[in-house]
Amino acid sequence: MDIEIRRMGRALIVSLGGELDLATAAEVKERVDAALAENSKVHHLIWDLENVDFIDSSGLGVLLGRYKQIQARAGKVVALKAVDPVRRLLTMAGMERIMQFADTEEQALAQIGGR
């Protein structure tokens, strides 16, 4: 699993590559939790899923758990560039009720109210 985390204003952008599953979920959780702990001024989370080709229930758990942290900060979560199979899975799992979807980083930033 490739993980790149960067801060842009009040948003944390997490770019993932590979499979978000039982084998990788713990590492993603730990890295994102650490980044959120270090950045108390971050209120929003953007998951860049362009290079994620599979998510299982463990991966969904990671997304849901980080949503709860962002919700506690009164922020928003956006799924960015999710490929069709991943987007369908997120939709079937009901994730569109807790996160928005965006096709570009600019669109994602606009959905959270700018930088």
Backbone as ProteinMPNN parsed JSONL, in Angstrom:
{"seq_chain_A": "MDIEIRRMGRALIVSLGGELDLATAAEVKERVDAALAENSKVHHLIWDLENVDFIDSSGLGVLLGRYKQIQARAGKVVALKAVDPVRRLLTMAGMERIMQFADTEEQALAQIGGR", "coords_chain_A": {"N_chain_A": [[0.849, -1.18, 0.0], [0.675, 2.078, -0.966], [1.116, 5.159, 0.609], [0.509, 8.499, 0.865], [0.594, 11.481, 2.552], [-0.549, 14.722, 2.871], [-0.843, 18.118, 3.902], [-3.203, 20.625, 3.224], [-4.019, 23.663, 3.799], [-6.794, 23.673, 5.83], [-7.279, 21.059, 5.384], [-6.576, 17.574, 5.179], [-4.964, 15.639, 2.89], [-5.081, 12.468, 1.758], [-3.445, 10.261, -0.11], [-3.805, 7.201, -1.605], [-2.56, 4.034, -2.742], [-3.009, 0.94, -4.312], [-4.328, -1.868, -2.581], [-6.854, -1.451, -0.205], [-7.219, -3.14, 2.404], [-7.559, -5.942, 4.696], [-4.853, -6.55, 5.095], [-3.555, -4.095, 4.842], [-4.953, -2.131, 6.177], [-4.455, -1.471, 8.918], [-1.987, -0.104, 8.867], [-2.638, 2.145, 7.293], [-4.587, 3.315, 8.929], [-3.052, 3.904, 11.267], [-1.133, 5.729, 10.234], [-2.744, 7.845, 9.243], [-4.154, 8.564, 11.557], [-2.005, 9.452, 13.14], [-1.185, 11.667, 11.633], [-3.465, 13.268, 11.841], [-3.456, 13.713, 14.6], [-1.158, 15.244, 14.852], [-1.882, 17.533, 13.554], [-3.871, 19.611, 14.632], [-5.391, 21.653, 13.624], [-6.505, 20.766, 11.335], [-9.486, 20.128, 9.735], [-10.838, 18.789, 7.784], [-10.983, 15.93, 5.603], [-9.601, 14.489, 2.804], [-9.788, 11.786, 0.791], [-7.783, 10.523, -1.542], [-8.445, 8.386, -3.937], [-7.703, 7.464, -6.38], [-5.768, 5.591, -7.211], [-6.482, 3.282, -5.943], [-7.539, 0.033, -6.095], [-9.109, -1.816, -4.862], [-11.223, -2.34, -2.08], [-11.916, -3.704, 1.05], [-13.987, -4.9, 3.802], [-12.471, -4.212, 6.035], [-11.048, -2.027, 5.113], [-13.186, -0.294, 4.623], [-13.883, 0.099, 7.253], [-11.694, 1.603, 8.16], [-12.072, 3.986, 6.711], [-14.565, 4.775, 7.763], [-13.964, 5.064, 10.503], [-12.116, 7.204, 10.479], [-13.806, 9.138, 9.473], [-15.468, 9.566, 11.672], [-13.685, 10.83, 13.4], [-13.194, 13.196, 11.99], [-15.754, 14.222, 11.879], [-16.097, 14.865, 14.563], [-14.552, 17.088, 14.628], [-16.081, 18.846, 13.336], [-15.936, 18.732, 10.571], [-15.619, 17.812, 7.032], [-15.677, 14.959, 4.843], [-14.224, 13.795, 1.878], [-14.283, 11.735, -0.961], [-11.986, 11.324, -3.39], [-11.569, 11.072, -6.856], [-12.325, 8.338, -7.074], [-12.118, 5.193, -8.545], [-14.343, 3.431, -10.798], [-15.151, 0.684, -9.832], [-14.468, 0.885, -7.096], [-15.859, 3.159, -6.317], [-18.504, 2.259, -6.72], [-18.606, 0.26, -4.764], [-18.293, 1.829, -2.428], [-20.631, 3.319, -2.6], [-22.59, 1.284, -2.464], [-22.111, 0.473, 0.119], [-23.142, 2.535, 1.492], [-21.666, 4.8, 1.963], [-21.907, 7.274, 0.748], [-23.558, 8.755, 2.271], [-22.029, 9.785, 4.278], [-19.828, 10.914, 3.177], [-18.646, 13.032, 0.558], [-18.312, 12.962, -3.025], [-15.75, 13.563, -5.398], [-14.291, 14.621, -8.501], [-12.017, 16.032, -9.103], [-9.187, 17.6, -7.512], [-9.581, 20.307, -7.039], [-12.37, 20.483, -7.085], [-12.938, 18.912, -4.846], [-11.787, 20.475, -2.809], [-13.411, 22.715, -3.031], [-15.828, 21.628, -2.17], [-15.415, 21.319, 0.525], [-15.333, 23.836, 1.354], [-13.254, 25.438, 0.446], [-9.701, 26.082, 0.861]], "CA_chain_A": [[0.0, 0.0, 0.0], [1.354, 3.364, -1.014], [0.397, 6.158, 1.388], [1.103, 9.835, 0.861], [-0.269, 12.378, 3.312], [-0.121, 16.125, 2.85], [-1.815, 19.068, 4.431], [-3.489, 21.777, 2.395], [-4.902, 24.502, 4.606], [-7.486, 22.953, 6.902], [-7.588, 19.713, 4.892], [-5.55, 16.559, 5.06], [-5.187, 14.87, 1.669], [-4.451, 11.155, 1.895], [-3.412, 9.558, -1.392], [-3.539, 5.785, -1.401], [-2.36, 3.231, -3.937], [-3.023, -0.488, -4.038], [-5.553, -2.407, -2.001], [-7.153, -1.075, 1.178], [-7.833, -4.374, 2.89], [-7.1, -6.408, 6.006], [-3.387, -6.525, 5.157], [-3.027, -2.727, 4.818], [-5.819, -1.208, 6.92], [-3.839, -1.008, 10.167], [-0.972, 0.894, 8.55], [-3.328, 3.371, 6.869], [-5.206, 3.873, 10.137], [-2.009, 4.47, 12.119], [-0.518, 6.898, 9.581], [-3.71, 8.948, 9.194], [-4.387, 8.985, 12.942], [-0.841, 10.232, 13.564], [-1.233, 12.962, 10.934], [-4.545, 14.055, 12.446], [-3.019, 14.109, 15.938], [-0.141, 16.293, 14.693], [-2.466, 18.7, 12.894], [-5.151, 19.886, 15.282], [-6.151, 22.641, 12.844], [-7.124, 20.084, 10.2], [-10.896, 19.842, 9.986], [-11.402, 18.045, 6.666], [-10.169, 14.817, 5.122], [-9.824, 14.124, 1.41], [-9.19, 10.506, 0.438], [-7.5, 10.392, -2.97], [-8.562, 6.947, -4.175], [-7.488, 7.222, -7.809], [-4.927, 4.418, -7.422], [-6.967, 2.17, -5.124], [-8.339, -0.825, -6.967], [-9.93, -2.734, -4.075], [-11.444, -2.039, -0.663], [-12.757, -4.698, 1.717], [-14.669, -4.379, 4.987], [-11.47, -3.583, 6.905], [-10.807, -0.714, 4.524], [-14.362, 0.531, 4.921], [-13.776, 0.446, 8.672], [-10.722, 2.691, 8.262], [-12.736, 5.206, 6.227], [-15.611, 5.146, 8.722], [-13.337, 5.528, 11.741], [-11.554, 8.551, 10.281], [-14.969, 10.023, 9.348], [-15.917, 9.917, 13.028], [-12.742, 11.82, 13.927], [-13.421, 14.455, 11.286], [-17.064, 14.699, 12.327], [-15.875, 15.474, 15.873], [-13.926, 18.387, 14.365], [-17.076, 19.573, 12.536], [-15.409, 18.798, 9.213], [-16.204, 17.012, 5.969], [-14.832, 13.955, 4.21], [-14.458, 13.694, 0.442], [-13.593, 10.688, -1.714], [-11.503, 11.963, -4.615], [-11.151, 10.256, -8.01], [-12.533, 6.902, -6.865], [-12.383, 4.465, -9.788], [-15.715, 2.913, -10.802], [-15.459, -0.413, -8.901], [-14.351, 1.373, -5.715], [-16.99, 4.074, -6.084], [-19.711, 1.432, -6.578], [-18.546, -0.37, -3.444], [-18.567, 2.865, -1.429], [-22.054, 3.65, -2.698], [-23.351, 0.141, -1.937], [-21.897, 0.439, 1.567], [-23.823, 3.688, 2.086], [-20.697, 5.825, 2.34], [-22.269, 8.581, 0.213], [-24.261, 9.491, 3.335], [-21.074, 10.417, 5.197], [-18.764, 11.585, 2.435], [-18.972, 13.51, -0.773], [-17.43, 12.442, -4.063], [-15.217, 14.606, -6.276], [-13.47, 14.12, -9.6], [-10.764, 16.788, -9.143], [-8.8, 18.157, -6.215], [-10.232, 21.618, -6.919], [-13.759, 20.211, -6.731], [-12.935, 18.434, -3.455], [-11.531, 21.623, -1.94], [-14.616, 23.546, -3.062], [-16.86, 20.965, -1.381], [-15.15, 21.504, 1.954], [-15.333, 25.271, 1.638], [-11.954, 26.035, 0.114], [-8.512, 25.587, 1.557]], "C_chain_A": [[0.886, 1.231, 0.0], [0.491, 4.376, -0.275], [1.165, 7.465, 1.322], [0.114, 10.759, 1.555], [0.303, 13.782, 3.235], [-1.252, 17.005, 3.35], [-1.973, 20.219, 3.438], [-4.504, 22.627, 3.149], [-5.483, 23.707, 5.761], [-7.856, 21.532, 6.495], [-6.353, 18.834, 4.896], [-5.9, 15.743, 3.818], [-4.369, 13.59, 1.78], [-4.574, 10.438, 0.557], [-2.983, 8.115, -1.14], [-3.341, 5.099, -2.746], [-2.29, 1.767, -3.569], [-4.358, -0.926, -3.494], [-5.682, -1.958, -0.551], [-7.951, -2.231, 1.767], [-7.247, -4.754, 4.247], [-5.592, -6.29, 6.164], [-2.826, -5.112, 5.289], [-3.785, -1.747, 5.703], [-5.145, -0.639, 8.177], [-2.792, 0.075, 9.905], [-1.605, 2.22, 8.126], [-3.926, 4.071, 8.08], [-4.161, 4.576, 11.001], [-1.416, 5.741, 11.525], [-1.471, 8.089, 9.557], [-4.002, 9.455, 10.604], [-3.231, 9.845, 13.455], [-0.851, 11.611, 12.92], [-2.334, 13.842, 11.507], [-4.148, 14.542, 13.836], [-2.009, 15.254, 15.872], [-0.712, 17.601, 14.161], [-3.844, 19.003, 13.462], [-6.001, 20.899, 14.517], [-6.771, 22.037, 11.587], [-8.553, 19.725, 10.584], [-11.5, 18.926, 8.927], [-10.416, 16.974, 6.201], [-10.575, 14.494, 3.691], [-9.059, 12.839, 1.139], [-9.003, 10.472, -1.065], [-7.407, 8.902, -3.273], [-8.311, 6.563, -5.632], [-6.719, 5.929, -8.068], [-5.274, 3.245, -6.511], [-7.867, 1.314, -6.002], [-9.219, -1.806, -6.2], [-10.029, -2.23, -2.649], [-12.316, -3.149, -0.096], [-13.359, -4.083, 2.983], [-13.697, -3.73, 5.976], [-11.15, -2.18, 6.416], [-11.969, 0.227, 4.762], [-14.337, 0.986, 6.376], [-12.797, 1.585, 8.903], [-11.371, 4.008, 7.833], [-13.774, 5.69, 7.224], [-15.018, 5.689, 10.018], [-12.744, 6.919, 11.614], [-12.685, 9.567, 10.079], [-15.427, 10.477, 10.734], [-14.981, 10.949, 13.654], [-12.977, 13.185, 13.287], [-14.757, 15.049, 11.688], [-16.934, 15.391, 13.687], [-15.215, 16.846, 15.747], [-14.84, 19.285, 13.53], [-16.614, 19.747, 11.089], [-16.151, 17.896, 8.251], [-15.17, 16.037, 5.424], [-15.236, 13.854, 2.749], [-13.653, 12.53, -0.109], [-13.262, 11.266, -3.082], [-11.085, 10.919, -5.64], [-11.297, 8.751, -7.795], [-12.859, 6.235, -8.204], [-13.728, 3.752, -9.665], [-15.973, 1.749, -9.84], [-15.417, 0.032, -7.436], [-15.523, 2.294, -5.39], [-18.292, 3.293, -5.91], [-19.749, 0.767, -5.212], [-18.882, 0.635, -2.349], [-20.043, 3.237, -1.427], [-22.909, 2.528, -2.123], [-23.237, 0.058, -0.416], [-22.548, 1.63, 2.272], [-22.899, 4.833, 2.464], [-21.041, 7.208, 1.775], [-23.068, 9.403, 1.227], [-23.293, 10.22, 4.262], [-19.924, 11.113, 4.485], [-19.287, 12.025, 1.078], [-17.985, 12.893, -1.749], [-16.998, 13.592, -4.962], [-14.332, 13.967, -7.333], [-12.133, 14.843, -9.729], [-10.462, 17.308, -7.747], [-9.465, 19.51, -5.992], [-11.692, 21.456, -6.504], [-13.855, 19.758, -5.276], [-12.734, 19.597, -2.488], [-12.738, 22.557, -1.908], [-15.715, 22.944, -2.194], [-16.656, 21.118, 0.115], [-15.091, 22.976, 2.324], [-14.005, 25.935, 1.393], [-10.833, 25.456, 0.951], [-8.637, 25.876, 3.012]], "O_chain_A": [[1.742, 1.396, 0.869], [-0.717, 4.451, -0.498], [2.34, 7.523, 1.684], [-1.061, 10.812, 1.191], [1.485, 14.004, 3.499], [-2.433, 16.68, 3.236], [-0.991, 20.718, 2.887], [-5.702, 22.34, 3.136], [-4.75, 23.138, 6.57], [-8.648, 20.874, 7.17], [-5.237, 19.292, 4.649], [-7.007, 15.216, 3.709], [-3.142, 13.618, 1.88], [-5.668, 10.055, 0.143], [-1.938, 7.853, -0.544], [-3.886, 5.531, -3.761], [-1.595, 1.389, -2.626], [-5.402, -0.414, -3.899], [-4.739, -2.07, 0.232], [-9.175, -2.295, 1.651], [-6.524, -3.971, 4.863], [-5.105, -5.966, 7.246], [-1.719, -4.944, 5.801], [-3.303, -0.642, 5.951], [-5.263, 0.554, 8.455], [-2.721, 1.06, 10.64], [-1.162, 3.288, 8.547], [-3.785, 5.284, 8.235], [-4.364, 5.716, 11.419], [-1.219, 6.725, 12.238], [-1.057, 9.218, 9.821], [-4.089, 10.665, 10.815], [-3.454, 10.85, 14.129], [-0.561, 12.61, 13.579], [-2.145, 15.051, 11.642], [-4.471, 15.67, 14.209], [-2.004, 16.131, 16.736], [-0.094, 18.655, 14.304], [-4.862, 18.688, 12.845], [-7.208, 20.989, 14.745], [-7.484, 22.724, 10.855], [-8.799, 19.102, 11.618], [-12.564, 18.347, 9.147], [-9.203, 17.09, 6.377], [-11.748, 14.254, 3.406], [-7.833, 12.803, 1.244], [-9.988, 10.399, -1.799], [-6.431, 8.24, -2.92], [-8.666, 5.465, -6.062], [-6.993, 5.239, -9.05], [-4.472, 2.33, -6.327], [-8.835, 1.805, -6.582], [-9.993, -2.547, -6.807], [-9.049, -1.754, -2.076], [-13.338, -3.501, -0.685], [-13.247, -2.877, 3.203], [-14.072, -2.792, 6.68], [-10.999, -1.255, 7.214], [-11.773, 1.404, 5.065], [-14.721, 2.112, 6.693], [-13.039, 2.445, 9.75], [-11.233, 5.023, 8.514], [-13.856, 6.886, 7.503], [-15.52, 6.67, 10.568], [-12.855, 7.728, 12.534], [-12.547, 10.727, 10.466], [-15.737, 11.652, 10.934], [-15.436, 11.847, 14.363], [-12.959, 14.208, 13.97], [-14.874, 16.267, 11.825], [-17.597, 16.399, 13.93], [-15.309, 17.669, 16.657], [-14.427, 20.351, 13.075], [-16.869, 20.776, 10.464], [-17.169, 17.295, 8.594], [-13.963, 16.255, 5.528], [-16.42, 13.831, 2.415], [-12.483, 12.357, 0.232], [-14.155, 11.649, -3.838], [-10.335, 9.995, -5.327], [-10.477, 7.974, -8.284], [-13.771, 6.666, -8.911], [-14.199, 3.499, -8.556], [-16.942, 1.812, -9.083], [-16.243, -0.399, -6.631], [-16.106, 2.21, -4.309], [-19.1, 3.629, -5.045], [-20.799, 0.714, -4.571], [-19.662, 0.335, -1.445], [-20.634, 3.446, -0.367], [-23.851, 2.788, -1.375], [-24.171, -0.38, 0.255], [-22.511, 1.726, 3.498], [-23.296, 5.737, 3.201], [-20.525, 8.213, 2.264], [-23.232, 10.612, 1.057], [-23.682, 11.163, 4.952], [-19.135, 11.82, 5.113], [-20.239, 11.462, 0.537], [-16.948, 12.366, -1.348], [-17.788, 14.489, -5.254], [-13.711, 12.927, -7.109], [-11.216, 14.342, -10.38], [-11.354, 17.442, -6.909], [-9.87, 19.824, -4.873], [-12.19, 22.209, -5.666], [-14.759, 20.178, -4.555], [-13.424, 19.696, -1.473], [-13.05, 23.128, -0.864], [-16.458, 23.681, -1.546], [-17.613, 21.055, 0.886], [-14.828, 23.322, 3.476], [-13.663, 26.904, 2.07], [-11.008, 24.462, 1.656], [-7.741, 25.542, 3.787]]}, "name": "protein", "num_of_chains": 1, "seq": "MDIEIRRMGRALIVSLGGELDLATAAEVKERVDAALAENSKVHHLIWDLENVDFIDSSGLGVLLGRYKQIQARAGKVVALKAVDPVRRLLTMAGMERIMQFADTEEQALAQIGGR"}
